[in-house]
Amino acid sequence: MQRAQPAPSKSKSQRKEKTPPEVPNIIVDNERNIQYEKGKFLGKGGFAHCYEITNKASGEVLAGKVVPKHLLVKQYQRDKMAQEVQIHRNLSHRNVVKLFHFFEDRLNVYITLELCPRRSLMELHKRRKAVTEPEARYFTYQVVEGVLYLHDLKIVHRDLKLGNLFLNDELQVKIGDFGLATTVETDERKRTLCGTPNYIAPEVLNKMGHSFEVDIWAVGCILYILLFGHPPFESKTLEETYSRIKHNNYTIPTSASSTSSQLIRQLLHPDPERRPIAKAVIRDRFFKTGFMPDRLPVSCLTMIPHFNDNGVAEGNEATSESTDQNPTQKDFNRNSNAPTHRISGNTERERAHRMAVEATFRQPTDCYLSQLHAQVEELLLKASTDIDEREAALETYQSPEALPIFWISKWVDYSDKYGIGYQLCDNSVGVLFNDNTRIVLDTAGNQLTYIEKNNKEHYFNMEHATPVSLKKKITLLQYFRSYMNDHLLKAGERVSQRAGDDLARLPTLRVWFRTKSAIVLHFINGTVQINFFT
Ligand SMILES: Nc1ncnc2c1ncn2[C@@H]1O[C@H](COP(=O)(O)OP(=O)(O)OP(=O)(O)O)[C@@H](O)[C@H]1O
């Protein structure tokens, strides 16, 4: 909730995890006579633990921020919390988290908030690192809209950072956590040192007094991180980071567009007086000239979207890569069950090429396997520790539903001849062919993606002509689809469609193998699925 003096952060192993507050399963707001059922843990900050809570009467699901009273013993702590609520409760804007109510019981103080189920831009950044320019434009524009609203009300947020930019189910940005917010008069300069090291403005460090311009600086940091995958002044030590901020020592990659680099330079101007005000930022050429999607698919939380005819990299001529012989639907009615073990072909040239292509798409070359390894290792270490530690571990690994998880709900192993065909949980279908090319048809049966073995992607619409060179593979895909529809039961729940899904890149199967007891499937977005045969 507040960080008066930035301090070097402790490593995970050094940090003593806070005991979670004692929270009753039924939380009662006596004043309004509302009962909330406590749901799953959403996350925690310096002071607060946050849970999903359901209004028992209306069924409405909200976020409940819980601060134990024993953390509010000092008067200044109570004043701080009162100020946060006082500022936040009067706000109403689509890009600001809505605060509904504020109440207390014997143990805790509670704040009910609009639920942001897709977590924050911090988690998106951890998974994706840099995002595409249209996505950066989409997110940053909404942040600036929220900031403009706040500044018009003479409120400075003072802690804008990816972790305080929450996302709802529509992936709309919602500015939250008003723990450091303050109101200022036009010429007033605040003196208290606050902020988060990587986003702190030079005038705060130089103790020159600060105001609205610190939020503009933070927007510059946010845009920079979204576009380039790391903070502009990041370094190994806090001292060095502060020194870089004071000397305005950062570089913009040469690959950046001219409109983005110009805007970043203005936002990160060392002289606060020369930074643009929010109203000017929103009218900047960066937002006016490039493509800005009006919605994004939830899959962009883990995977780069594709912007059809509008924007990012995509080729459209597929090379001919033939399958060994002409397939017929009849073949599919005798399903092969020979055990198989397939790993991608790996000549040096292919590998180098694939790495170059993957770098373009900015996904780790090992499709997140090393991250998975580190997480499993950490989880195993945590397994035997106490409840507090488990709660802390939960914070990191919780809420798979906050991520757009795709899984395979049906598959046909026909790798003795063609490859493996599968249906994803959203009813889209794909084939990983034996020659390591992949094909995916979306749920509606319109959008076809073909991926060469070097990972180059091609998009086609089934209503228009598809290349002759792909005829055989498309026919096979259709045979796989019919076979799965006619013969196999679907595993797992249905997934509903939403606006923006047409911009999603569906994850494709990368590698798979079977053992006697299970099939292991690894997707290009890092998801690993294991189905046990028993
Ligand atoms: N509206 C919300 N919807 C969903 N999750 C939320 C919401 N608000 C907060 N959270 C979760 O709870 C965590 C803690 O909330 P918040 O950051 O506001 O607490 P804090 O103690 O004020 O934190 P900090 O020390 O970072 O300022 C967040 O990191 C996030 O995971």
The ligand as a Tripos MOL2 file, in Angstrom:
@<TRIPOS>MOLECULE
LIG
   31    33     1     0     0
SMALL
NO_CHARGES

@<TRIPOS>ATOM
      1 N1         -9.5680   -5.0100   -7.9470 N.pl3     1 LIG1
      2 C1         -8.8100   -6.0980   -7.8870 C.ar      1 LIG1
      3 N2         -9.1430   -7.2110   -8.5720 N.ar      1 LIG1
      4 C2         -8.3530   -8.3120   -8.5000 C.ar      1 LIG1
      5 N3         -7.2380   -8.4140   -7.7620 N.ar      1 LIG1
      6 C3         -6.8630   -7.3340   -7.0550 C.ar      1 LIG1
      7 C4         -7.6210   -6.1250   -7.0700 C.ar      1 LIG1
      8 N4         -7.0060   -5.2250   -6.2760 N.ar      1 LIG1
      9 C5         -5.9270   -5.8480   -5.7870 C.ar      1 LIG1
     10 N5         -5.8150   -7.1110   -6.2410 N.ar      1 LIG1
     11 C6         -4.7790   -8.1010   -5.9160 C.3       1 LIG1
     12 O1         -4.3540   -7.8950   -4.5840 O.3       1 LIG1
     13 C7         -2.9810   -7.5410   -4.5410 C.3       1 LIG1
     14 C8         -2.7770   -6.5170   -3.4400 C.3       1 LIG1
     15 O2         -3.5340   -5.3460   -3.7100 O.3       1 LIG1
     16 P1         -2.8770   -3.8960   -3.6170 P.3       1 LIG1
     17 O3         -1.6710   -3.8690   -4.5040 O.co2     1 LIG1
     18 O4         -3.9140   -2.8820   -3.8780 O.co2     1 LIG1
     19 O5         -2.4860   -3.9480   -2.0860 O.3       1 LIG1
     20 P2         -1.5280   -3.0040   -1.3310 P.3       1 LIG1
     21 O6         -1.2120   -3.5420    0.0260 O.co2     1 LIG1
     22 O7         -2.1510   -1.6510   -1.3840 O.co2     1 LIG1
     23 O8         -0.2750   -3.1870   -2.3240 O.3       1 LIG1
     24 P3          1.1130   -2.4220   -2.5730 P.3       1 LIG1
     25 O9          1.9870   -2.7330   -1.4330 O.co2     1 LIG1
     26 O10         1.5960   -3.0890   -3.8910 O.co2     1 LIG1
     27 O11         0.8110   -0.9830   -2.7730 O.co2     1 LIG1
     28 C9         -2.6650   -7.0410   -5.9320 C.3       1 LIG1
     29 O12        -1.3290   -7.2000   -6.2560 O.3       1 LIG1
     30 C10        -3.5570   -7.9230   -6.7810 C.3       1 LIG1
     31 O13        -2.9510   -9.1800   -6.9890 O.3       1 LIG1
@<TRIPOS>BOND
     1     1     2 1
     2     2     3 ar
     3     2     7 ar
     4     3     4 ar
     5     4     5 ar
     6     5     6 ar
     7     6     7 ar
     8     6    10 ar
     9     7     8 ar
    10     8     9 ar
    11     9    10 ar
    12    10    11 1
    13    11    12 1
    14    11    30 1
    15    12    13 1
    16    13    14 1
    17    13    28 1
    18    14    15 1
    19    15    16 1
    20    16    17 2
    21    16    18 1
    22    16    19 1
    23    19    20 1
    24    20    21 2
    25    20    22 1
    26    20    23 1
    27    23    24 1
    28    24    25 2
    29    24    26 1
    30    24    27 1
    31    28    29 1
    32    28    30 1
    33    30    31 1
@<TRIPOS>SUBSTRUCTURE
     1 LIG1         1 GROUP 0 **** ****
